[in-house]
């Protein structure tokens, strides 16, 4: 069901199809238009897509009070019949909710165009305000994907895959590290990449104790002695790496620690 009204064009009584139906049915055009409105209203109320079982063809003739009315509609192309169903061509353009919304919108626009200048300005301001609200809602629900530098993307792809998580935080830590290294290195991007290549090839990077990318940057592990990244042995769940050890899975981001012997 699509409401309690249907769209009728001003030119409908003068359409060639109406005049041809009037000739075929031997009735005046006003009567033809009235019966067409009955048929269109029935489809608007009873159908969601402009189709109906073909068995209802005789019912529609009785409904409009004239046998052969559906035949006349079919002759002028305003009704299509198959072995299974009846269909109104262009139903979605003339009938249904979407067609009515388009018609109402067109009427509102026509009224606005014909309003006095001051009233029209007020209407335009209301329209602009609605547009601003819609744009604001759209921006609120649309998040832009973060843009990463090419140097960071190269660095990120080199980091051990098993620990490659938290890309946004890592990008921020990377930018912070670059800013800190600028005074000591002419090309801090190249320096970080070179140090990561050494780290990625180490035993530490392949172990479950490997730092995540953000701690590796924030804690300055790019300045570690590469020898500290090589394992020496494992004892009771602990292992030493050049005088450092790691003891707990819960503290895996803390990295190797110095111990006193």
Secondary structure, 3 states (H helix, E strand, C coil): CCCCCCCCCCCHHHCHHHHHHHHHHCCCHHHHHHHHHHHHHHHHHHCCCCEEEHHHHHHHHHHHCCCCHHHHHHHCCCCEECCCEEECCCHHHHCHHHHHHHHHHHHHHHHHHHCCHHHHHHHHHHHHHHHHHHHHHHHHHCCCCCCCCHHHHHHHHHCCHHHCCCHHHHHHHHHHHHHHHCCCCCCHHHHHHHHHHHHHCCHHHHCCCCCCHHHHHHCCHHHCCHHHHCCCEEECCEEEECCEEECCHHHHHHCCEECCC
